[in-house]
Amino acid sequence: MSESPSTSEGPEQTPRPADGASPAATNKPILSDDEQAKLLVELWKQTVTVQQHFNDLSWRIRGLALTALTFTLGAAAVAAQEAVVVQLFGRTFQLSALIMVAGFILWLAFFYVDRLWYHPLLRGSVKHGEALERELQAFAPVAGLTLAISKISPYQSFNPFKFKVVKVHSGSKLMRFYLVVAGLLVVFAFALQVGAPPASPASGTPETTSPSDPTSSSTPSSSSPAAPTPTEASTGTP
């Protein structure tokens, strides 16, 4: 009677995934249509919250930029009215023009934070929301708020550099907003420096007065007593 060969019992081996397939893909759970719709809705809600966050930050930055611009214009106006000058590197500069230059540099800093920092993050969240809404339209055809806003936001404008009408998106709107104000600050700084009146003399300089009339100084006052004549002086009064 032949005995079957003994086999050693070891740990249960899991099937290996096919070549090119990840282990997670073999164990991917299958979601029903309702579960997929609920998951997409939750992802869309979180995406809209992120969009609101970045949009709120962008408008706060622009509000601070306009506040700084207001203070810059006010300070430059006061300095121009007082005609205050500053000596720098052996040259004379109008303080009002220097304030405009400082405002220009500060304005560029706000432009960097708004247009080049937070605006791309907002655009990324909008793109993700558009992708989610395209998936949601399979379950709810009316879903498409982000898609509708992205479609209606651009407007038609003539581009003088390309000599044709182009669509102006949010990024181009921001560029125009910041560049127009930056150009005005440069023009104001140049005008205040070049067109300022010459500095007035110092307040401690003595003022020159016209000589008085000699006839008026030699004429005796009517209230002063008349000088005695020689006869009266020689005879005298007893």
C-alpha positions as CSV (number, residue, x, y, z in Angstrom):
1,M,0.0,0.0,0.0
2,S,1.7,3.2,-1.2
3,E,1.6,6.2,1.0
4,S,1.1,9.7,-0.5
5,P,4.0,12.1,0.0
6,S,3.7,14.2,3.0
7,T,3.3,17.9,2.4
8,S,4.2,20.6,5.0
9,E,1.5,23.0,5.7
10,G,2.7,26.6,5.5
11,P,1.0,30.1,5.6
12,E,-1.7,30.6,3.0
13,Q,-0.2,32.4,0.0
14,T,-2.2,35.2,-1.7
15,P,-2.3,35.4,-5.4
16,R,0.2,37.7,-7.0
17,P,-1.1,40.5,-9.2
18,A,-0.5,40.4,-12.9
19,D,2.4,42.1,-14.4
20,G,1.9,45.9,-14.5
21,A,-1.0,45.9,-12.1
22,S,-0.7,47.3,-8.6
23,P,-1.7,45.3,-5.5
24,A,-4.4,47.8,-4.7
25,A,-6.0,47.4,-8.1
26,T,-6.7,43.7,-7.4
27,N,-8.5,44.4,-4.2
28,K,-10.3,47.5,-5.4
29,P,-13.8,47.6,-3.8
30,I,-16.7,47.9,-6.2
31,L,-19.0,50.8,-5.2
32,S,-22.6,51.0,-6.2
33,D,-24.0,54.0,-8.1
34,D,-25.4,55.5,-5.0
35,E,-22.1,55.2,-3.1
36,Q,-20.2,56.7,-6.0
37,A,-22.6,59.6,-6.2
38,K,-22.3,60.3,-2.5
39,L,-18.5,60.1,-2.6
40,L,-18.4,62.5,-5.5
41,V,-20.7,64.9,-3.7
42,E,-18.5,64.9,-0.6
43,L,-15.4,65.5,-2.7
44,W,-17.2,68.3,-4.6
45,K,-18.2,70.0,-1.3
46,Q,-14.6,69.9,0.0
47,T,-13.4,71.3,-3.3
48,V,-15.8,74.2,-3.2
49,T,-14.7,75.0,0.4
50,V,-11.1,75.2,-0.8
51,Q,-12.1,77.4,-3.7
52,Q,-13.9,79.8,-1.3
53,H,-10.8,79.8,1.0
54,F,-8.4,80.8,-1.7
55,N,-10.9,83.4,-3.2
56,D,-11.3,85.0,0.2
57,L,-7.5,85.2,0.7
58,S,-7.1,86.8,-2.7
59,W,-9.7,89.5,-2.0
60,R,-8.1,90.3,1.4
61,I,-4.8,90.8,-0.3
62,R,-6.4,93.2,-2.8
63,G,-8.1,95.1,0.0
64,L,-4.8,95.5,1.8
65,A,-3.1,96.6,-1.5
66,L,-5.8,99.3,-2.0
67,T,-5.4,100.5,1.6
68,A,-1.6,100.8,1.2
69,L,-2.2,102.7,-2.1
70,T,-4.5,105.1,-0.3
71,F,-1.9,105.9,2.4
72,T,0.8,106.2,-0.2
73,L,-1.1,108.8,-2.2
74,G,-2.1,110.7,1.0
75,A,1.5,110.8,2.3
76,A,2.9,111.9,-1.1
77,A,0.3,114.7,-1.3
78,V,1.3,116.1,2.1
79,A,5.0,115.9,1.3
80,A,4.4,117.6,-2.0
81,Q,2.5,120.4,-0.4
82,E,5.3,121.0,2.1
83,A,7.9,120.7,-0.6
84,V,10.1,118.5,1.5
85,V,13.4,117.5,-0.1
86,V,15.8,114.7,0.9
87,Q,19.6,114.5,0.2
88,L,20.6,111.0,-1.0
89,F,24.0,110.1,-2.5
90,G,24.8,113.8,-3.1
91,R,21.6,114.4,-5.0
92,T,18.3,116.2,-4.1
93,F,15.1,114.2,-4.2
94,Q,11.5,115.2,-3.5
95,L,10.2,113.2,-0.6
96,S,6.8,112.9,-2.3
97,A,8.5,111.2,-5.3
98,L,10.4,108.8,-2.9
99,I,7.1,107.9,-1.2
100,M,5.6,107.1,-4.7
101,V,8.6,104.8,-5.4
102,A,8.1,103.0,-2.1
103,G,4.4,102.6,-2.9
104,F,5.3,101.2,-6.3
105,I,7.6,98.5,-4.7
106,L,4.9,97.6,-2.2
107,W,2.3,97.4,-4.9
108,L,4.6,94.9,-6.8
109,A,4.9,92.8,-3.6
110,F,1.1,92.6,-3.4
111,F,1.0,91.6,-7.1
112,Y,3.5,88.8,-6.5
113,V,1.5,87.4,-3.5
114,D,-1.9,87.7,-5.3
115,R,-1.2,86.8,-9.0
116,L,1.8,84.5,-8.7
117,W,1.1,82.8,-5.4
118,Y,-2.5,82.3,-4.4
119,H,-4.2,82.7,-7.8
120,P,-2.6,79.5,-9.3
121,L,-3.8,77.6,-6.2
122,L,-7.3,78.9,-6.8
123,R,-7.1,77.9,-10.5
124,G,-6.0,74.4,-9.4
125,S,-9.0,74.0,-7.1
126,V,-11.3,75.2,-9.9
127,K,-9.9,72.7,-12.4
128,H,-10.5,69.9,-9.9
129,G,-14.0,71.1,-9.3
130,E,-14.7,71.0,-13.0
131,A,-13.5,67.4,-13.2
132,L,-15.7,66.3,-10.3
133,E,-18.7,68.0,-11.9
134,R,-18.2,66.2,-15.1
135,E,-18.2,62.9,-13.2
136,L,-21.3,64.0,-11.2
137,Q,-23.2,64.8,-14.4
138,A,-23.6,61.1,-15.0
139,F,-25.8,60.9,-11.9
140,A,-27.1,64.5,-11.8
141,P,-27.1,66.2,-15.2
142,V,-27.8,69.6,-13.6
143,A,-24.5,69.6,-11.7
144,G,-22.1,72.1,-13.1
145,L,-21.7,75.3,-11.0
146,T,-17.9,75.5,-11.4
147,L,-18.2,74.8,-15.1
148,A,-20.8,77.5,-15.6
149,I,-18.7,80.1,-13.7
150,S,-15.6,79.2,-15.7
151,K,-17.6,79.6,-18.9
152,I,-19.2,83.0,-18.1
153,S,-16.2,84.6,-16.4
154,P,-14.1,85.6,-19.5
155,Y,-15.0,88.5,-21.6
156,Q,-14.1,89.7,-25.1
157,S,-11.5,92.5,-25.4
158,F,-9.3,93.9,-28.2
159,N,-5.6,93.1,-27.7
160,P,-3.6,96.0,-29.3
161,F,-0.4,93.8,-29.3
162,K,-2.1,91.0,-31.3
163,F,-4.5,93.2,-33.2
164,K,-7.4,91.0,-32.6
165,V,-10.2,90.3,-30.1
166,V,-9.3,87.8,-27.4
167,K,-10.9,86.3,-24.3
168,V,-9.7,87.9,-21.1
169,H,-9.6,85.4,-18.2
170,S,-9.2,86.0,-14.5
171,G,-5.4,85.9,-14.7
172,S,-5.3,88.6,-17.4
173,K,-7.8,90.7,-15.4
174,L,-5.4,90.7,-12.4
175,M,-2.5,91.6,-14.7
176,R,-4.3,94.6,-16.1
177,F,-5.5,95.8,-12.6
178,Y,-2.0,95.7,-11.1
179,L,-0.1,97.0,-14.1
180,V,-2.4,100.0,-14.6
181,V,-2.0,101.2,-11.0
182,A,1.8,100.5,-11.1
183,G,2.1,102.6,-14.2
184,L,0.3,105.5,-12.6
185,L,2.6,105.3,-9.6
186,V,5.6,105.6,-11.8
187,V,4.1,108.5,-13.7
188,F,3.2,110.3,-10.5
189,A,6.7,109.8,-9.0
190,F,8.4,111.2,-12.2
191,A,6.0,114.2,-12.3
192,L,6.6,115.0,-8.6
193,Q,10.4,114.8,-9.0
194,V,10.7,116.8,-12.2
195,G,7.8,119.2,-11.9
196,A,8.4,120.2,-8.2
197,P,9.0,124.0,-7.6
198,P,12.5,125.0,-6.3
199,A,13.0,124.7,-2.6
200,S,12.1,127.9,-0.6
201,P,14.9,129.6,1.5
202,A,15.3,128.6,5.1
203,S,13.1,130.3,7.7
204,G,16.1,131.5,9.7
205,T,17.4,133.8,6.9
206,P,17.0,137.5,7.9
207,E,14.7,139.4,5.7
208,T,16.0,142.6,3.9
209,T,14.1,145.8,4.6
210,S,14.0,148.9,2.5
211,P,15.7,152.0,3.9
212,S,13.4,154.5,5.6
213,D,12.6,157.9,4.1
214,P,15.2,160.4,5.3
215,T,12.8,163.3,5.3
216,S,10.5,161.5,7.6
217,S,13.3,160.7,10.0
218,S,14.7,164.3,10.1
219,T,11.3,165.9,10.6
220,P,10.7,166.4,14.3
221,S,7.6,164.9,15.9
222,S,4.9,167.4,16.8
223,S,4.8,166.1,20.3
224,S,8.5,166.7,21.0
225,P,9.5,170.2,22.5
226,A,11.1,172.7,20.1
227,A,14.8,173.5,20.4
228,P,15.7,176.9,22.1
229,T,16.9,179.7,19.9
230,P,20.4,181.3,20.5
231,T,18.9,184.5,21.9
232,E,16.9,182.7,24.4
233,A,19.8,180.6,25.4
234,S,22.1,183.7,26.1
235,T,19.6,185.8,28.0
236,G,18.0,183.0,29.9
237,T,15.2,183.5,32.3
238,P,15.8,184.9,35.8
